Amino acid sequence: MKDKNQPLFLIHYKDPMDDKIVSLNARSVKDSSLGLSFVSISDFVFETNRLVIKPSQEQLQKKLEKTKSLHISIYSIISIEELSENKLTFNNDRSKLLVLPTDSTTTH
């Protein structure tokens, strides 16, 4: 049973190593310590209680079994779907940055 207090995200990204689209479930998506152009993904969630396991998910689980956190370039991310009621926030979000227009006719 899924706990409503724990966020669950479905991340779609293009793997730079094999150039394939990967889908990954995780509980944590946040700013990366590597800088503004990276996202840190951790607390991976894999479906292990199903009778039929997808080979791609099994390979991904094996690939990430010793990975504490995956840092992905924002340019590789296709989408992040929020599958719970919690909100996805980033500390260094610049979307609320106000940029004042400049007069392009003025020369200095």
MODELLER restraints for C-alpha pairs under 7 A, 6 or more apart:
rsr = mdl.restraints
at = mdl.atoms
rsr.add(forms.Gaussian(group=physical.xy_distance, feature=features.Distance(at['CA:4:A'], at['CA:84:A']), mean=6.65, stdev=0.5))
rsr.add(forms.Gaussian(group=physical.xy_distance, feature=features.Distance(at['CA:6:A'], at['CA:27:A']), mean=6.91, stdev=0.5))
rsr.add(forms.Gaussian(group=physical.xy_distance, feature=features.Distance(at['CA:7:A'], at['CA:27:A']), mean=5.45, stdev=0.5))
rsr.add(forms.Gaussian(group=physical.xy_distance, feature=features.Distance(at['CA:7:A'], at['CA:84:A']), mean=5.32, stdev=0.5))
rsr.add(forms.Gaussian(group=physical.xy_distance, feature=features.Distance(at['CA:7:A'], at['CA:86:A']), mean=5.65, stdev=0.5))
rsr.add(forms.Gaussian(group=physical.xy_distance, feature=features.Distance(at['CA:8:A'], at['CA:25:A']), mean=6.84, stdev=0.5))
rsr.add(forms.Gaussian(group=physical.xy_distance, feature=features.Distance(at['CA:8:A'], at['CA:26:A']), mean=5.83, stdev=0.5))
rsr.add(forms.Gaussian(group=physical.xy_distance, feature=features.Distance(at['CA:8:A'], at['CA:27:A']), mean=4.74, stdev=0.5))
rsr.add(forms.Gaussian(group=physical.xy_distance, feature=features.Distance(at['CA:8:A'], at['CA:82:A']), mean=6.27, stdev=0.5))
rsr.add(forms.Gaussian(group=physical.xy_distance, feature=features.Distance(at['CA:8:A'], at['CA:83:A']), mean=5.21, stdev=0.5))
rsr.add(forms.Gaussian(group=physical.xy_distance, feature=features.Distance(at['CA:8:A'], at['CA:84:A']), mean=5.74, stdev=0.5))
rsr.add(forms.Gaussian(group=physical.xy_distance, feature=features.Distance(at['CA:9:A'], at['CA:25:A']), mean=5.57, stdev=0.5))
rsr.add(forms.Gaussian(group=physical.xy_distance, feature=features.Distance(at['CA:9:A'], at['CA:26:A']), mean=5.35, stdev=0.5))
rsr.add(forms.Gaussian(group=physical.xy_distance, feature=features.Distance(at['CA:9:A'], at['CA:27:A']), mean=6.14, stdev=0.5))
rsr.add(forms.Gaussian(group=physical.xy_distance, feature=features.Distance(at['CA:9:A'], at['CA:80:A']), mean=6.54, stdev=0.5))
rsr.add(forms.Gaussian(group=physical.xy_distance, feature=features.Distance(at['CA:9:A'], at['CA:81:A']), mean=5.50, stdev=0.5))
rsr.add(forms.Gaussian(group=physical.xy_distance, feature=features.Distance(at['CA:9:A'], at['CA:82:A']), mean=4.69, stdev=0.5))
rsr.add(forms.Gaussian(group=physical.xy_distance, feature=features.Distance(at['CA:9:A'], at['CA:83:A']), mean=5.53, stdev=0.5))
rsr.add(forms.Gaussian(group=physical.xy_distance, feature=features.Distance(at['CA:10:A'], at['CA:23:A']), mean=6.71, stdev=0.5))
rsr.add(forms.Gaussian(group=physical.xy_distance, feature=features.Distance(at['CA:10:A'], at['CA:24:A']), mean=5.65, stdev=0.5))
rsr.add(forms.Gaussian(group=physical.xy_distance, feature=features.Distance(at['CA:10:A'], at['CA:25:A']), mean=4.59, stdev=0.5))
rsr.add(forms.Gaussian(group=physical.xy_distance, feature=features.Distance(at['CA:10:A'], at['CA:26:A']), mean=6.64, stdev=0.5))
rsr.add(forms.Gaussian(group=physical.xy_distance, feature=features.Distance(at['CA:10:A'], at['CA:80:A']), mean=5.71, stdev=0.5))
rsr.add(forms.Gaussian(group=physical.xy_distance, feature=features.Distance(at['CA:10:A'], at['CA:81:A']), mean=4.96, stdev=0.5))
rsr.add(forms.Gaussian(group=physical.xy_distance, feature=features.Distance(at['CA:10:A'], at['CA:82:A']), mean=6.55, stdev=0.5))
rsr.add(forms.Gaussian(group=physical.xy_distance, feature=features.Distance(at['CA:11:A'], at['CA:23:A']), mean=5.61, stdev=0.5))
rsr.add(forms.Gaussian(group=physical.xy_distance, feature=features.Distance(at['CA:11:A'], at['CA:24:A']), mean=5.14, stdev=0.5))
rsr.add(forms.Gaussian(group=physical.xy_distance, feature=features.Distance(at['CA:11:A'], at['CA:25:A']), mean=6.27, stdev=0.5))
rsr.add(forms.Gaussian(group=physical.xy_distance, feature=features.Distance(at['CA:11:A'], at['CA:79:A']), mean=5.95, stdev=0.5))
rsr.add(forms.Gaussian(group=physical.xy_distance, feature=features.Distance(at['CA:11:A'], at['CA:80:A']), mean=4.49, stdev=0.5))
rsr.add(forms.Gaussian(group=physical.xy_distance, feature=features.Distance(at['CA:11:A'], at['CA:81:A']), mean=6.33, stdev=0.5))
rsr.add(forms.Gaussian(group=physical.xy_distance, feature=features.Distance(at['CA:12:A'], at['CA:21:A']), mean=6.73, stdev=0.5))
rsr.add(forms.Gaussian(group=physical.xy_distance, feature=features.Distance(at['CA:12:A'], at['CA:22:A']), mean=5.59, stdev=0.5))
rsr.add(forms.Gaussian(group=physical.xy_distance, feature=features.Distance(at['CA:12:A'], at['CA:23:A']), mean=4.54, stdev=0.5))
rsr.add(forms.Gaussian(group=physical.xy_distance, feature=features.Distance(at['CA:12:A'], at['CA:24:A']), mean=6.50, stdev=0.5))
rsr.add(forms.Gaussian(group=physical.xy_distance, feature=features.Distance(at['CA:12:A'], at['CA:77:A']), mean=6.16, stdev=0.5))
rsr.add(forms.Gaussian(group=physical.xy_distance, feature=features.Distance(at['CA:12:A'], at['CA:78:A']), mean=5.38, stdev=0.5))
rsr.add(forms.Gaussian(group=physical.xy_distance, feature=features.Distance(at['CA:12:A'], at['CA:79:A']), mean=5.25, stdev=0.5))
rsr.add(forms.Gaussian(group=physical.xy_distance, feature=features.Distance(at['CA:12:A'], at['CA:80:A']), mean=6.35, stdev=0.5))
rsr.add(forms.Gaussian(group=physical.xy_distance, feature=features.Distance(at['CA:13:A'], at['CA:21:A']), mean=5.62, stdev=0.5))
rsr.add(forms.Gaussian(group=physical.xy_distance, feature=features.Distance(at['CA:13:A'], at['CA:22:A']), mean=5.40, stdev=0.5))
rsr.add(forms.Gaussian(group=physical.xy_distance, feature=features.Distance(at['CA:13:A'], at['CA:23:A']), mean=6.69, stdev=0.5))
rsr.add(forms.Gaussian(group=physical.xy_distance, feature=features.Distance(at['CA:13:A'], at['CA:76:A']), mean=5.44, stdev=0.5))
rsr.add(forms.Gaussian(group=physical.xy_distance, feature=features.Distance(at['CA:13:A'], at['CA:77:A']), mean=4.20, stdev=0.5))
rsr.add(forms.Gaussian(group=physical.xy_distance, feature=features.Distance(at['CA:13:A'], at['CA:78:A']), mean=5.06, stdev=0.5))
rsr.add(forms.Gaussian(group=physical.xy_distance, feature=features.Distance(at['CA:13:A'], at['CA:79:A']), mean=6.98, stdev=0.5))
rsr.add(forms.Gaussian(group=physical.xy_distance, feature=features.Distance(at['CA:14:A'], at['CA:20:A']), mean=5.52, stdev=0.5))
rsr.add(forms.Gaussian(group=physical.xy_distance, feature=features.Distance(at['CA:14:A'], at['CA:21:A']), mean=4.47, stdev=0.5))
rsr.add(forms.Gaussian(group=physical.xy_distance, feature=features.Distance(at['CA:14:A'], at['CA:22:A']), mean=6.06, stdev=0.5))
rsr.add(forms.Gaussian(group=physical.xy_distance, feature=features.Distance(at['CA:14:A'], at['CA:76:A']), mean=5.19, stdev=0.5))
rsr.add(forms.Gaussian(group=physical.xy_distance, feature=features.Distance(at['CA:14:A'], at['CA:77:A']), mean=6.44, stdev=0.5))
rsr.add(forms.Gaussian(group=physical.xy_distance, feature=features.Distance(at['CA:15:A'], at['CA:21:A']), mean=6.23, stdev=0.5))
rsr.add(forms.Gaussian(group=physical.xy_distance, feature=features.Distance(at['CA:15:A'], at['CA:22:A']), mean=6.51, stdev=0.5))
rsr.add(forms.Gaussian(group=physical.xy_distance, feature=features.Distance(at['CA:25:A'], at['CA:44:A']), mean=5.85, stdev=0.5))
rsr.add(forms.Gaussian(group=physical.xy_distance, feature=features.Distance(at['CA:25:A'], at['CA:45:A']), mean=5.17, stdev=0.5))
rsr.add(forms.Gaussian(group=physical.xy_distance, feature=features.Distance(at['CA:25:A'], at['CA:46:A']), mean=6.84, stdev=0.5))
rsr.add(forms.Gaussian(group=physical.xy_distance, feature=features.Distance(at['CA:26:A'], at['CA:41:A']), mean=6.78, stdev=0.5))
rsr.add(forms.Gaussian(group=physical.xy_distance, feature=features.Distance(at['CA:26:A'], at['CA:42:A']), mean=6.08, stdev=0.5))
rsr.add(forms.Gaussian(group=physical.xy_distance, feature=features.Distance(at['CA:26:A'], at['CA:43:A']), mean=5.40, stdev=0.5))
rsr.add(forms.Gaussian(group=physical.xy_distance, feature=features.Distance(at['CA:26:A'], at['CA:44:A']), mean=4.16, stdev=0.5))
rsr.add(forms.Gaussian(group=physical.xy_distance, feature=features.Distance(at['CA:26:A'], at['CA:45:A']), mean=5.24, stdev=0.5))
rsr.add(forms.Gaussian(group=physical.xy_distance, feature=features.Distance(at['CA:27:A'], at['CA:42:A']), mean=6.68, stdev=0.5))
rsr.add(forms.Gaussian(group=physical.xy_distance, feature=features.Distance(at['CA:27:A'], at['CA:43:A']), mean=5.19, stdev=0.5))
rsr.add(forms.Gaussian(group=physical.xy_distance, feature=features.Distance(at['CA:27:A'], at['CA:44:A']), mean=6.34, stdev=0.5))
rsr.add(forms.Gaussian(group=physical.xy_distance, feature=features.Distance(at['CA:28:A'], at['CA:41:A']), mean=5.71, stdev=0.5))
rsr.add(forms.Gaussian(group=physical.xy_distance, feature=features.Distance(at['CA:28:A'], at['CA:42:A']), mean=5.20, stdev=0.5))
rsr.add(forms.Gaussian(group=physical.xy_distance, feature=features.Distance(at['CA:28:A'], at['CA:43:A']), mean=5.89, stdev=0.5))
rsr.add(forms.Gaussian(group=physical.xy_distance, feature=features.Distance(at['CA:29:A'], at['CA:39:A']), mean=6.91, stdev=0.5))
rsr.add(forms.Gaussian(group=physical.xy_distance, feature=features.Distance(at['CA:29:A'], at['CA:40:A']), mean=5.77, stdev=0.5))
rsr.add(forms.Gaussian(group=physical.xy_distance, feature=features.Distance(at['CA:29:A'], at['CA:41:A']), mean=4.71, stdev=0.5))
rsr.add(forms.Gaussian(group=physical.xy_distance, feature=features.Distance(at['CA:29:A'], at['CA:42:A']), mean=6.71, stdev=0.5))
rsr.add(forms.Gaussian(group=physical.xy_distance, feature=features.Distance(at['CA:30:A'], at['CA:39:A']), mean=5.91, stdev=0.5))
rsr.add(forms.Gaussian(group=physical.xy_distance, feature=features.Distance(at['CA:30:A'], at['CA:40:A']), mean=5.31, stdev=0.5))
rsr.add(forms.Gaussian(group=physical.xy_distance, feature=features.Distance(at['CA:30:A'], at['CA:41:A']), mean=6.70, stdev=0.5))
rsr.add(forms.Gaussian(group=physical.xy_distance, feature=features.Distance(at['CA:30:A'], at['CA:90:A']), mean=5.95, stdev=0.5))
rsr.add(forms.Gaussian(group=physical.xy_distance, feature=features.Distance(at['CA:31:A'], at['CA:38:A']), mean=6.96, stdev=0.5))
rsr.add(forms.Gaussian(group=physical.xy_distance, feature=features.Distance(at['CA:31:A'], at['CA:39:A']), mean=5.14, stdev=0.5))
rsr.add(forms.Gaussian(group=physical.xy_distance, feature=features.Distance(at['CA:31:A'], at['CA:40:A']), mean=5.74, stdev=0.5))
rsr.add(forms.Gaussian(group=physical.xy_distance, feature=features.Distance(at['CA:31:A'], at['CA:90:A']), mean=5.82, stdev=0.5))
rsr.add(forms.Gaussian(group=physical.xy_distance, feature=features.Distance(at['CA:31:A'], at['CA:91:A']), mean=6.71, stdev=0.5))
rsr.add(forms.Gaussian(group=physical.xy_distance, feature=features.Distance(at['CA:32:A'], at['CA:38:A']), mean=5.44, stdev=0.5))
rsr.add(forms.Gaussian(group=physical.xy_distance, feature=features.Distance(at['CA:32:A'], at['CA:39:A']), mean=4.81, stdev=0.5))
rsr.add(forms.Gaussian(group=physical.xy_distance, feature=features.Distance(at['CA:32:A'], at['CA:40:A']), mean=4.55, stdev=0.5))
rsr.add(forms.Gaussian(group=physical.xy_distance, feature=features.Distance(at['CA:32:A'], at['CA:71:A']), mean=6.46, stdev=0.5))
rsr.add(forms.Gaussian(group=physical.xy_distance, feature=features.Distance(at['CA:37:A'], at['CA:73:A']), mean=5.73, stdev=0.5))
rsr.add(forms.Gaussian(group=physical.xy_distance, feature=features.Distance(at['CA:37:A'], at['CA:74:A']), mean=5.51, stdev=0.5))
rsr.add(forms.Gaussian(group=physical.xy_distance, feature=features.Distance(at['CA:38:A'], at['CA:71:A']), mean=6.07, stdev=0.5))
rsr.add(forms.Gaussian(group=physical.xy_distance, feature=features.Distance(at['CA:38:A'], at['CA:72:A']), mean=5.36, stdev=0.5))
rsr.add(forms.Gaussian(group=physical.xy_distance, feature=features.Distance(at['CA:38:A'], at['CA:73:A']), mean=4.38, stdev=0.5))
rsr.add(forms.Gaussian(group=physical.xy_distance, feature=features.Distance(at['CA:38:A'], at['CA:74:A']), mean=5.41, stdev=0.5))
rsr.add(forms.Gaussian(group=physical.xy_distance, feature=features.Distance(at['CA:39:A'], at['CA:71:A']), mean=5.51, stdev=0.5))
rsr.add(forms.Gaussian(group=physical.xy_distance, feature=features.Distance(at['CA:39:A'], at['CA:72:A']), mean=5.36, stdev=0.5))
rsr.add(forms.Gaussian(group=physical.xy_distance, feature=features.Distance(at['CA:39:A'], at['CA:73:A']), mean=6.38, stdev=0.5))
rsr.add(forms.Gaussian(group=physical.xy_distance, feature=features.Distance(at['CA:39:A'], at['CA:74:A']), mean=6.44, stdev=0.5))
rsr.add(forms.Gaussian(group=physical.xy_distance, feature=features.Distance(at['CA:40:A'], at['CA:69:A']), mean=6.32, stdev=0.5))
rsr.add(forms.Gaussian(group=physical.xy_distance, feature=features.Distance(at['CA:40:A'], at['CA:70:A']), mean=5.63, stdev=0.5))
rsr.add(forms.Gaussian(group=physical.xy_distance, feature=features.Distance(at['CA:40:A'], at['CA:71:A']), mean=4.50, stdev=0.5))
rsr.add(forms.Gaussian(group=physical.xy_distance, feature=features.Distance(at['CA:40:A'], at['CA:72:A']), mean=6.55, stdev=0.5))
rsr.add(forms.Gaussian(group=physical.xy_distance, feature=features.Distance(at['CA:41:A'], at['CA:69:A']), mean=5.61, stdev=0.5))
rsr.add(forms.Gaussian(group=physical.xy_distance, feature=features.Distance(at['CA:41:A'], at['CA:70:A']), mean=5.03, stdev=0.5))
rsr.add(forms.Gaussian(group=physical.xy_distance, feature=features.Distance(at['CA:41:A'], at['CA:71:A']), mean=6.29, stdev=0.5))
rsr.add(forms.Gaussian(group=physical.xy_distance, feature=features.Distance(at['CA:42:A'], at['CA:68:A']), mean=6.44, stdev=0.5))
rsr.add(forms.Gaussian(group=physical.xy_distance, feature=features.Distance(at['CA:42:A'], at['CA:69:A']), mean=4.61, stdev=0.5))
rsr.add(forms.Gaussian(group=physical.xy_distance, feature=features.Distance(at['CA:42:A'], at['CA:70:A']), mean=6.26, stdev=0.5))
rsr.add(forms.Gaussian(group=physical.xy_distance, feature=features.Distance(at['CA:46:A'], at['CA:61:A']), mean=6.97, stdev=0.5))
